[in-house]
Structure formats: structure tokens, C-alpha cells
Amino acid sequence: MSQLAAPSKVVVHPLVLLSVVDHYNRVAKDTNNRVTGVLLGEINAGVVDVTNSFAVPFEEDPKDPSIWFLDHNYLDGMFAMFRKVNAREKIVGWYSTGPKIRKSDIDIHEVFRDRYLKNPVYVIIDVKVNENVIPTDAYMAIEEKEDEKSQPTLTFAHLPSEIGALEAEEIGVEHLLRDVKDTTVSDLASSVTTRFNSLRALRTRLNEVHKYLELVEKNKLPINHHILYLLQDVFNLLPGLQDAKTQEAFTSQTNDSYMAMYLSSAIRSVVALNNLINNKLDLRDAEKEPAKPAENEKKDSKDEKKDDKKDDKKDSKK
């Protein structure tokens, strides 16, 4: 069993997301079942880079969550084959399609702790996410005691997660999305859509912060000074819009952007009108020109002339 430091952050790569979605569509699409598998990658300074994954046969009783089956022999065989391809990728945890934590998850997680590594990560990948949010939730197991006499029990603690990709992976994802992307949509429309989606995600995060602060104010949640320090840092990094210089800078930048958009639209319109006028002129000139005989008709006329010359020569000899 590998002894690794406690993870502090999980970075999920695009290949893992594609693999999990494919696994779910093949096994549990249009059902309430979930699928599970193994996460492969590396751990550097507490950051877990999940670069690959593979599916594992898994079954559970929907009525009794304590009854489940995970094929360890299949897992060991697949991992041995993966190591032959890339020895740097090691087991860093496991995944499921959730979409929430279930009672049997802590038991499955303990199996990975006992057999493969000390601090595995558990990542729930939501394959049915509809909003523009990160579809991953990462967890690690920690031991808690209710009092000094009680035995420690395992429970899940949330880990920050993000989607990351290497340059080669970004190229591959762009290639896969090339056929999906609508080429008729202009760059301006794509830019507006991207900003709209970013604002929607920001609104979701702000609502979560607002709900958390309300619960703390009503004494329904304990005060976490670490979270409050992070929120204070976020607020301190926001630009002061009450400053006249800041307002002038934002206004100038917005006006410059609008000017570039206006000039681009005007130039595109002039070019389109010019092409339309040229097309009309070409069509008018084409209609005025007389119809040219076809190549076959030219060949027939040449052959007839040759035959007439031959007949004239024969007559003159006679």
C-alpha cells in the first residue's frame, strides 16, 4: 500500500470526464443506478492530478445499501495492464456517478484505504448536470471521535476540485468538439455566450455564499474563520467602483470595445454589399454575351468541313 500525504486539492482532466460519461451511457443510462471506477494519476505536494480512469464492475442492492459488490480481481488485472502502458499513473482514488454520497460509500472507501493507498480521494462526477457548474465533487476520509472514550469513525471531508488539462489534452478536446460546435455562430455570439455562462456560474456561487452567511448569522452553522478570511480576500480584490478614476477606466474600456465592434460590423456590411454588387455586374455581363457553341458542335462542324474538302478533291481528280 502506498503511503501518500493527505491531499489538499483534486484536478480532474477531460479524459476522465469523457471516460466516466461513456461508462455511464453504456451501463446505467436511463436508470437510477450508478457506476463506479478507479482514478489514476499522480500526487504532487498534496495536489491530486487525475489523468486517467477505468471502469470496475459494481452492483448494489437499492433496498439495502449495506449490500454491494466490487470486483477486486478485475480491478487488479486492469491496473496491472495500465501500469505496463504508463508506470507513472498510480491509483489515487475512485469515482462514482452519485449524484450524492450514499451510505455504502464510506465502506467502499475503506477498502481502497486498506488495499491500495493511505489517503485515496473519492470524486462524484455528475453526468446529468444541467447548469454551468463544475460537475465534480471531491472528498477524502477523515477520522472523527465523538468523545475521548469512543472509537474513531471515518467520515467524508470535502476537497476543492477543478477541471484542468495539459496542452495536448486541450487540443484533443477542441478536435472532439469541432464537429459539435456550430460554425455558423460568429465569434461575437460565442463571446457573449461564454460571458453569459460565466455570469450564471458566478451567480450560483454568490447564492451559495449568501446562504452560508445567513445560516451563520442565524447560528445554524458554526463560524469558520478560514472561510471568512477567504471571503474577505475576495472582497478586497474587487475593484472599487466608487472611485472616479476606476469608473473612467471601465467606461473607456467599454467604449473602446464597442467602437471595435461597431467598426467591424460596418466593414463586414460594406464588404458584403461590395460582393453583392460585383455579383450583380458579373451576372449582367454574362447575360449580354452570346451563347457559345458547345465543344461537341465545334468538333462536328470541323469534321463536316474536312469531309467537304475531301469530296471536292475527288471531284477535281475525276
VENFENSUL-V558563 format. One record per residue. N is the residue number from 1. RES is the residue in three letters. PSI is psi in radians with two decimals (* if undefined). OMEGA is omega in whole degrees, -180 to 180 (999 if undefined). Layout:
n: [N,N]
res: [RES,RES]
psi: [PSI,PSI]
omega: [OMEGA,OMEGA]
This chain:
n: [1,2,3,4,5,6,7,8,9,10,11,12,13,14,15,16,17,18,19,20,21,22,23,24,25,26,27,28,29,30,31,32,33,34,35,36,37,38,39,40,41,42,43,44,45,46,47,48,49,50,51,52,53,54,55,56,57,58,59,60,61,62,63,64,65,66,67,68,69,70,71,72,73,74,75,76,77,78,79,80,81,82,83,84,85,86,87,88,89,90,91,92,93,94,95,96,97,98,99,100,101,102,103,104,105,106,107,108,109,110,111,112,113,114,115,116,117,118,119,120,121,122,123,124,125,126,127,128,129,130,131,132,133,134,135,136,137,138,139,140,141,142,143,144,145,146,147,148,149,150,151,152,153,154,155,156,157,158,159,160,161,162,163,164,165,166,167,168,169,170,171,172,173,174,175,176,177,178,179,180,181,182,183,184,185,186,187,188,189,190,191,192,193,194,195,196,197,198,199,200,201,202,203,204,205,206,207,208,209,210,211,212,213,214,215,216,217,218,219,220,221,222,223,224,225,226,227,228,229,230,231,232,233,234,235,236,237,238,239,240,241,242,243,244,245,246,247,248,249,250,251,252,253,254,255,256,257,258,259,260,261,262,263,264,265,266,267,268,269,270,271,272,273,274,275,276,277,278,279,280,281,282,283,284,285,286,287,288,289,290,291,292,293,294,295,296,297,298,299,300,301,302,303,304,305,306,307,308,309,310,311,312,313,314,315,316,317,318]
res: [MET,SER,GLN,LEU,ALA,ALA,PRO,SER,LYS,VAL,VAL,VAL,HIS,PRO,LEU,VAL,LEU,LEU,SER,VAL,VAL,ASP,HIS,TYR,ASN,ARG,VAL,ALA,LYS,ASP,THR,ASN,ASN,ARG,VAL,THR,GLY,VAL,LEU,LEU,GLY,GLU,ILE,ASN,ALA,GLY,VAL,VAL,ASP,VAL,THR,ASN,SER,PHE,ALA,VAL,PRO,PHE,GLU,GLU,ASP,PRO,LYS,ASP,PRO,SER,ILE,TRP,PHE,LEU,ASP,HIS,ASN,TYR,LEU,ASP,GLY,MET,PHE,ALA,MET,PHE,ARG,LYS,VAL,ASN,ALA,ARG,GLU,LYS,ILE,VAL,GLY,TRP,TYR,SER,THR,GLY,PRO,LYS,ILE,ARG,LYS,SER,ASP,ILE,ASP,ILE,HIS,GLU,VAL,PHE,ARG,ASP,ARG,TYR,LEU,LYS,ASN,PRO,VAL,TYR,VAL,ILE,ILE,ASP,VAL,LYS,VAL,ASN,GLU,ASN,VAL,ILE,PRO,THR,ASP,ALA,TYR,MET,ALA,ILE,GLU,GLU,LYS,GLU,ASP,GLU,LYS,SER,GLN,PRO,THR,LEU,THR,PHE,ALA,HIS,LEU,PRO,SER,GLU,ILE,GLY,ALA,LEU,GLU,ALA,GLU,GLU,ILE,GLY,VAL,GLU,HIS,LEU,LEU,ARG,ASP,VAL,LYS,ASP,THR,THR,VAL,SER,ASP,LEU,ALA,SER,SER,VAL,THR,THR,ARG,PHE,ASN,SER,LEU,ARG,ALA,LEU,ARG,THR,ARG,LEU,ASN,GLU,VAL,HIS,LYS,TYR,LEU,GLU,LEU,VAL,GLU,LYS,ASN,LYS,LEU,PRO,ILE,ASN,HIS,HIS,ILE,LEU,TYR,LEU,LEU,GLN,ASP,VAL,PHE,ASN,LEU,LEU,PRO,GLY,LEU,GLN,ASP,ALA,LYS,THR,GLN,GLU,ALA,PHE,THR,SER,GLN,THR,ASN,ASP,SER,TYR,MET,ALA,MET,TYR,LEU,SER,SER,ALA,ILE,ARG,SER,VAL,VAL,ALA,LEU,ASN,ASN,LEU,ILE,ASN,ASN,LYS,LEU,ASP,LEU,ARG,ASP,ALA,GLU,LYS,GLU,PRO,ALA,LYS,PRO,ALA,GLU,ASN,GLU,LYS,LYS,ASP,SER,LYS,ASP,GLU,LYS,LYS,ASP,ASP,LYS,LYS,ASP,ASP,LYS,LYS,ASP,SER,LYS,LYS]
psi: [2.31,2.35,1.90,2.67,2.77,2.28,2.62,-0.37,2.62,2.25,2.00,2.26,2.75,-0.60,-0.62,-0.75,-0.77,-0.71,-0.72,-0.74,-0.72,-0.72,-0.78,-0.75,-0.53,-0.52,-0.77,0.40,2.46,0.49,3.03,0.09,2.86,2.85,2.71,2.84,-3.06,2.45,2.32,2.60,-2.62,2.76,2.07,2.05,0.69,-0.16,2.13,1.98,1.86,1.77,-0.26,2.94,2.87,2.66,2.67,2.35,2.25,2.40,2.60,2.67,2.06,-0.40,-0.57,1.78,-0.25,-0.19,1.99,2.84,2.27,2.17,1.71,-0.63,-0.74,-0.73,-0.83,-0.70,-0.76,-0.72,-0.62,-0.69,-0.66,-0.62,-0.52,-0.51,-0.81,1.78,-0.30,-0.42,2.14,2.88,2.14,-0.10,-2.74,2.90,2.82,2.86,0.14,-2.06,0.00,2.91,2.42,2.91,-0.60,-0.17,-0.66,-0.57,-0.74,-0.71,-0.65,-0.55,-0.75,-0.61,-0.67,-0.56,-0.51,-0.86,2.79,-0.76,1.32,2.80,2.60,2.08,2.14,2.08,1.99,1.91,-0.12,0.38,2.35,-0.44,2.91,1.21,2.88,2.20,0.34,2.46,2.15,2.53,2.74,2.79,2.36,2.71,2.31,2.59,2.32,-0.65,-3.14,-0.50,-0.46,2.70,2.58,2.50,2.62,2.44,2.78,2.42,2.40,2.48,2.49,2.43,2.68,2.88,2.13,2.75,2.53,2.96,-0.72,-0.64,-0.65,-0.70,-0.73,-0.72,-0.72,-0.65,-0.68,-0.61,-0.05,-0.70,-0.40,-0.60,2.38,1.95,-0.26,-0.28,2.30,2.92,-0.60,-0.78,-0.69,-0.71,-0.74,-0.72,-0.73,-0.77,-0.63,-0.77,-0.65,-0.70,-0.65,-0.75,-0.69,-0.70,-0.68,-0.76,-0.71,-0.63,-0.68,-0.74,-0.73,-0.78,-0.71,-0.79,-0.62,-0.74,-0.65,-0.71,-0.60,0.14,0.44,-0.29,2.55,2.70,2.20,1.84,-0.50,-0.76,-0.71,-0.64,-0.72,-0.72,-0.67,-0.67,-0.69,-0.78,-0.59,-0.49,-0.22,2.47,2.51,1.73,-0.20,-0.22,2.37,-0.66,-0.70,-0.74,-0.72,-0.67,-0.76,-0.72,-0.74,-0.75,-0.72,-0.75,-0.69,-0.73,-0.77,-0.64,-0.77,-0.72,-0.72,-0.79,-0.70,-0.76,-0.71,-0.75,-0.75,-0.67,-0.74,-0.74,-0.72,-0.72,-0.69,-0.75,-0.65,-0.74,-0.77,-0.68,-0.71,-0.75,-0.76,-0.69,-0.67,-0.74,-0.65,-0.59,-0.50,-0.54,2.44,2.68,2.25,2.44,2.63,2.85,-0.65,-0.67,-0.67,-0.77,-0.71,-0.72,-0.68,-0.73,-0.70,-0.71,-0.71,-0.75,-0.67,-0.69,-0.71,-0.74,-0.68,-0.70,-0.71,-0.73,-0.67,-0.65,-0.70,*]
omega: [-178,178,-177,178,-180,-179,178,-180,-180,177,-178,-179,-174,-179,179,179,179,-180,-179,179,177,178,-179,-179,-180,-169,-168,-179,179,175,176,-180,176,179,-180,179,-176,177,179,178,-178,177,180,178,178,180,-178,176,180,-174,-177,-180,172,-176,178,177,-175,177,177,180,-179,-179,-179,-176,180,180,180,-178,176,-174,-179,-180,177,180,-178,180,179,-180,177,178,178,180,177,-180,-178,-177,-178,-180,180,177,180,179,-179,-178,169,-180,169,9,178,177,177,-174,-178,-175,-179,177,177,-180,180,176,178,178,-177,-171,-167,-179,-172,-176,176,175,177,-177,174,-179,-178,-178,-179,-177,-177,-178,-179,179,179,-174,-177,172,-176,-179,170,-177,176,179,-180,177,176,175,-176,-177,-176,178,-180,177,180,174,-176,173,-176,176,174,-179,178,178,180,-178,172,-178,179,179,178,178,179,179,177,179,179,-178,-177,180,-179,-176,179,-178,180,180,-177,178,179,179,178,179,179,179,179,179,178,178,178,179,176,178,178,178,178,180,180,176,177,178,-180,179,-180,-179,177,179,177,180,180,179,175,175,178,180,176,-175,180,179,180,177,179,178,178,177,179,-179,179,180,179,179,179,-177,178,179,-178,180,179,178,179,180,178,180,179,179,179,179,178,179,179,178,178,178,-179,180,179,179,179,180,179,179,180,179,179,177,178,178,179,179,178,179,178,180,179,180,179,178,-180,179,-179,-178,177,-180,179,178,-180,-178,-180,179,177,-180,-180,-180,178,180,179,179,179,180,179,179,179,180,179,179,179,180,-179,179,180,999]
